[in-house]
Amino acid sequence: MPSARSPSPSPSPQARHWRSAAVALEFVRRRPQPTRRELAQALGLASGPASDLVGRLRAARLVTEHPVTARGPGRPTAGLRAHPDGPVALVVDLRHADWRLAAVGLDGSLEPVAAEPHTGRSPGRLVNRLHRAVASATDRLAGRAIAVAVAVPGLVEGTRVLDATVTGWRGLGLAPIGGGLPVVAGNDATLAAVAEARAHATTGALVHLVLEVGIGGALVVDGRPVTGARGLAGEFGHLPFGDAGELCRCGARGCWGVPFDPQRIAVRLGEPEPADPRAWLHGVLQAPPRRAAERRLRADLARRFGRGIAGLVNALDPDLVTLGGLAGPLRDAAPDAFHDAFRAGLMDVHRPAPPEIATGAAGQDAVLVGGALTAFDRVLDAERIAAWAGRVR
């Protein structure tokens, strides 16, 4: 995803003073409770300057310390965590029929703020409603909110929705949602992938796959998504793994995600088109099957899903594959069909030790957490930390 804002070409004297603090804070945010000694080693600092730096971060309510047992020889040392009263990101999770808003702190704490259906609301009215909800939350947080993240089930470039095929949003601008705060927008599956990479503390390559209304995902390397030239990478559901005669809503033929479209599934089951595709699909794939047609459907989709994941493993060679949304329940609904198709699709070189396929560790709030992590990654530079520290004082 392209950056939401351009860095200042001439940092202020206050920002230059906080440059090392910005690097230190990023180190703390990206690692599970690093010690002060580990921070000093990473930044190449002696113990005295490292203590001074941590003291400044503590005074600015950006980190806290707690005693931990030394990892290896030596005396007990201090562990570092993001401060629970530090900056907050407001995250909007725009889904197919509803939206939810949460406040997420530097320490990962999450507070639900609001949630509403939006079916039938025009895109302009929806953006206005979200702006009001964010403004209200910003006032209540009394200066702690420093950015807004917006997750969208579709293609996003900068802060503009290029195409969300199920909802019909095209060319929708999201920047007004933030009011005076910077807005970071992204595909929902990509943001969830960031949360999974941090939750698994992986520094290698992770492929995250989300099955909701279609298939989405991302390749994450060292905690950061590989976004491509326009920020549109990760549209795994549009790889040509399917029937070349099937036209996808995206305009391409043979997309992997076509058989997973709720409308297509409803036709296969002889049921009417669902009003809320996401909620309906959850019921179809998670409830006990009522008839043989549902069991056959699950086995067929599990085979298609396993085969597609094998293709991604062959192409991307990840250390780990994680599953979000309904991907895990689908695999578990027909495990033999899934694993047989996955193994059959692997190159010989991968079969002795294929990457683990794990259920996502970030859970149902992965999109919210990933949105906050991405917003902090973008906006917590030296300038903003200096401004935050000035307010705290």
PERA-V548223 format. One record per residue. N is the residue number from 1. PHI is phi in whole degrees, 0 to 359 (999 if undefined). PSI is psi in whole degrees, 0 to 359 (* if undefined). OMEGA is omega in radians with two decimals (* if undefined). Layout:
N&PHI&PSI&OMEGA + N&PHI&PSI&OMEGA
//
This chain:
1&999&128&3.12 + 2&300&154&-3.11 + 3&298&144&-3.12 + 4&281&342&3.14 + 5&207&159&-3.14 + 6&267&140&3.11 + 7&294&151&3.13 + 8&294&131&-3.12 + 9&289&337&-3.12 + 10&226&91&-3.09 + 11&302&144&3.09 + 12&291&162&3.08 + 13&303&324&3.12 + 14&296&319&3.14 + 15&295&319&3.13 + 16&299&326&3.12 + 17&294&333&-3.06 + 18&257&10&-3.12 + 19&299&311&-3.13 + 20&296&328&3.10 + 21&293&322&3.12 + 22&296&319&3.10 + 23&295&317&-3.13 + 24&295&319&-3.12 + 25&294&321&3.09 + 26&297&320&3.10 + 27&300&315&-3.13 + 28&294&319&-3.10 + 29&293&332&-3.01 + 30&266&356&-3.10 + 31&232&148&-3.11 + 32&285&95&3.06 + 33&53&64&3.10 + 34&293&157&3.10 + 35&273&164&3.09 + 36&298&324&3.12 + 37&296&318&3.12 + 38&295&323&3.09 + 39&296&315&-3.14 + 40&300&317&3.13 + 41&295&318&-3.12 + 42&296&324&-3.11 + 43&266&357&-3.14 + 44&68&38&-3.09 + 45&252&147&2.96 + 46&287&169&-3.04 + 47&297&323&-3.12 + 48&295&303&3.09 + 49&301&325&3.11 + 50&296&320&3.11 + 51&296&318&3.10 + 52&298&317&-3.13 + 53&296&314&3.12 + 54&296&323&3.11 + 55&299&319&3.10 + 56&295&319&3.12 + 57&294&323&3.10 + 58&292&316&-3.12 + 59&297&331&3.14 + 60&272&8&-3.12 + 61&55&47&3.08 + 62&250&331&3.05 + 63&221&159&2.96 + 64&234&163&3.11 + 65&237&152&3.08 + 66&210&149&-3.11 + 67&290&139&3.07 + 68&222&157&3.05 + 69&286&137&-3.11 + 70&300&139&3.08 + 71&272&86&-3.07 + 72&114&191&-3.11 + 73&294&150&3.12 + 74&126&175&-3.14 + 75&281&162&3.07 + 76&304&149&-3.11 + 77&229&180&-3.11 + 78&259&136&3.03 + 79&265&151&-3.05 + 80&244&138&3.05 + 81&225&155&2.99 + 82&295&143&-3.04 + 83&287&134&3.14 + 84&292&342&3.12 + 85&254&20&-3.12 + 86&277&198&-3.12 + 87&300&157&-3.10 + 88&231&142&2.96 + 89&253&135&3.02 + 90&267&125&-3.03 + 91&241&126&3.07 + 92&256&123&3.06 + 93&255&99&-3.13 + 94&275&113&-3.12 + 95&252&184&-2.98 + 96&291&329&-3.10 + 97&233&354&-3.12 + 98&207&176&3.05 + 99&220&157&3.05 + 100&221&150&-3.11 + 101&234&134&3.12 + 102&221&154&3.02 + 103&257&125&-3.09 + 104&239&126&-3.11 + 105&274&170&3.08 + 106&303&328&-3.11 + 107&276&4&3.14 + 108&89&356&3.11 + 109&296&139&-3.03 + 110&234&128&3.11 + 111&239&113&3.05 + 112&299&139&-3.09 + 113&247&312&-3.08 + 114&200&160&3.07 + 115&201&140&-3.12 + 116&208&153&2.93 + 117&286&154&3.08 + 118&230&10&-3.14 + 119&303&130&3.12 + 120&86&352&3.13 + 121&277&136&3.12 + 122&293&154&3.14 + 123&304&319&-3.14 + 124&297&316&3.11 + 125&294&325&3.11 + 126&296&314&3.12 + 127&298&319&3.11 + 128&297&318&3.14 + 129&295&319&3.12 + 130&293&323&3.07 + 131&301&316&-3.14 + 132&294&320&3.13 + 133&295&318&3.12 + 134&292&319&3.13 + 135&299&318&3.12 + 136&297&316&3.13 + 137&293&324&3.12 + 138&297&317&3.11 + 139&298&317&-3.10 + 140&293&329&-3.11 + 141&278&354&2.98 + 142&50&54&3.04 + 143&93&354&-3.12 + 144&281&335&-3.13 + 145&286&125&-3.09 + 146&242&351&-3.13 + 147&196&161&3.05 + 148&237&132&3.04 + 149&248&140&3.13 + 150&234&121&3.10 + 151&259&134&-3.04 + 152&230&139&3.08 + 153&277&66&-3.10 + 154&181&191&-3.12 + 155&276&129&-3.10 + 156&233&133&3.04 + 157&236&116&-3.04 + 158&63&240&3.08 + 159&246&29&-3.11 + 160&236&132&3.07 + 161&281&114&3.10 + 162&285&315&-3.08 + 163&197&121&2.96 + 164&237&96&-2.87 + 165&297&322&-3.07 + 166&289&319&-3.12 + 167&275&340&-3.11 + 168&84&11&3.12 + 169&283&125&3.06 + 170&219&130&3.14 + 171&69&23&-3.09 + 172&278&121&3.12 + 173&277&132&-3.08 + 174&253&350&-3.08 + 175&302&324&-3.13 + 176&298&342&-3.13 + 177&299&326&-3.03 + 178&280&349&-3.05 + 179&64&240&3.12 + 180&270&0&-3.12 + 181&268&149&3.06 + 182&296&142&-3.13 + 183&247&130&3.04 + 184&245&123&-3.11 + 185&240&152&3.14 + 186&194&165&3.03 + 187&296&139&-3.05 + 188&298&320&-3.13 + 189&292&324&3.11 + 190&295&317&3.12 + 191&295&320&3.08 + 192&298&324&3.13 + 193&297&323&3.09 + 194&299&316&3.13 + 195&297&319&-3.13 + 196&294&318&3.14 + 197&298&319&3.13 + 198&289&322&-3.13 + 199&295&324&3.12 + 200&273&358&3.11 + 201&51&38&3.14 + 202&271&138&3.06 + 203&253&4&3.10 + 204&263&215&-3.12 + 205&258&127&3.13 + 206&236&132&2.99 + 207&254&122&3.09 + 208&250&133&-3.14 + 209&237&133&3.12 + 210&239&129&3.01 + 211&249&114&3.03 + 212&227&254&2.99 + 213&264&77&-2.99 + 214&106&185&-3.08 + 215&245&130&3.05 + 216&226&178&3.12 + 217&167&194&-3.13 + 218&195&154&2.92 + 219&262&125&-3.13 + 220&242&128&3.12 + 221&237&124&-3.12 + 222&54&41&3.05 + 223&82&359&-3.10 + 224&238&135&3.14 + 225&289&142&2.99 + 226&279&112&-2.91 + 227&258&342&-3.14 + 228&84&180&-3.03 + 229&296&324&-3.08 + 230&245&8&-3.10 + 231&81&18&-3.03 + 232&252&9&-3.14 + 233&293&159&3.09 + 234&97&6&3.10 + 235&279&63&-3.05 + 236&298&330&-3.13 + 237&295&349&-3.13 + 238&252&15&2.95 + 239&289&145&-3.06 + 240&280&61&3.12 + 241&267&358&-3.04 + 242&255&200&-3.14 + 243&285&121&-3.08 + 244&298&343&3.12 + 245&274&352&-3.10 + 246&271&124&3.11 + 247&271&128&3.10 + 248&270&158&3.09 + 249&298&337&-3.12 + 250&287&346&-3.12 + 251&106&347&3.11 + 252&267&164&3.08 + 253&249&146&3.06 + 254&81&20&-3.10 + 255&293&142&3.13 + 256&303&322&-3.02 + 257&281&351&-3.06 + 258&303&313&-3.12 + 259&294&346&-3.13 + 260&267&358&3.11 + 261&296&126&-3.11 + 262&305&325&3.11 + 263&296&319&3.11 + 264&295&319&3.14 + 265&295&320&3.12 + 266&299&320&3.11 + 267&297&317&3.14 + 268&299&325&-3.11 + 269&270&359&-3.13 + 270&70&32&-3.12 + 271&246&159&3.13 + 272&291&160&3.11 + 273&299&129&-3.07 + 274&287&143&3.10 + 275&287&322&3.08 + 276&242&90&-3.02 + 277&303&320&-3.09 + 278&295&309&-3.12 + 279&296&321&-3.14 + 280&297&317&-3.12 + 281&295&324&3.07 + 282&302&316&3.13 + 283&295&318&-3.11 + 284&297&318&-3.02 + 285&269&343&-3.07 + 286&251&333&3.14 + 287&286&154&3.07 + 288&303&135&-3.11 + 289&296&136&-3.10 + 290&267&341&-3.06 + 291&207&167&-3.06 + 292&298&327&-3.13 + 293&299&324&3.13 + 294&289&322&3.10 + 295&295&318&3.10 + 296&296&320&3.12 + 297&300&312&-3.12 + 298&298&318&3.13 + 299&296&319&3.14 + 300&296&314&3.14 + 301&294&322&3.12 + 302&297&319&3.09 + 303&297&314&3.14 + 304&298&322&-3.12 + 305&291&314&3.13 + 306&298&319&3.13 + 307&296&318&3.12 + 308&295&320&3.11 + 309&297&322&3.08 + 310&301&319&3.11 + 311&299&320&3.11 + 312&293&321&3.09 + 313&297&317&3.11 + 314&299&322&-3.06 + 315&277&324&-2.95 + 316&249&342&3.09 + 317&53&55&-3.11 + 318&283&159&3.00 + 319&283&331&-3.03 + 320&208&144&3.00 + 321&242&127&3.11 + 322&244&150&-3.05 + 323&241&130&3.11 + 324&237&170&-3.13 + 325&62&232&-3.11 + 326&268&4&-3.12 + 327&296&315&3.11 + 328&296&310&3.09 + 329&301&324&3.10 + 330&294&314&3.10 + 331&302&316&-3.08 + 332&288&338&3.14 + 333&286&334&3.13 + 334&214&66&-3.00 + 335&298&322&-3.12 + 336&295&315&3.13 + 337&299&318&-3.14 + 338&297&306&-3.03 + 339&291&324&3.09 + 340&297&317&-3.14 + 341&291&321&3.12 + 342&298&311&-3.10 + 343&294&319&-3.13 + 344&296&331&-3.10 + 345&274&352&-3.10 + 346&280&144&2.95 + 347&295&153&-3.13 + 348&305&324&-3.06 + 349&295&336&-3.12 + 350&268&342&-2.98 + 351&293&324&3.14 + 352&297&327&-3.11 + 353&215&70&3.12 + 354&292&157&3.11 + 355&295&150&3.07 + 356&295&142&3.02 + 357&249&107&-2.97 + 358&244&146&2.99 + 359&294&140&-3.11 + 360&305&139&-3.12 + 361&272&342&-3.07 + 362&276&347&3.04 + 363&73&201&-3.04 + 364&291&344&-3.13 + 365&261&16&-3.09 + 366&302&321&-3.12 + 367&296&317&-3.14 + 368&295&313&-3.14 + 369&296&315&3.14 + 370&295&325&3.07 + 371&297&318&3.12 + 372&294&315&3.13 + 373&301&318&3.14 + 374&293&319&3.11 + 375&297&315&3.11 + 376&298&319&3.11 + 377&303&323&-3.07 + 378&280&320&-2.92 + 379&256&343&-3.06 + 380&276&64&3.03 + 381&266&184&-3.06 + 382&297&323&-3.14 + 383&299&312&-3.08 + 384&288&326&3.09 + 385&294&321&3.09 + 386&298&318&3.11 + 387&296&319&3.11 + 388&298&313&-3.12 + 389&299&323&3.10 + 390&296&324&3.10 + 391&290&321&-3.11 + 392&296&322&3.14 + 393&292&*&*
//
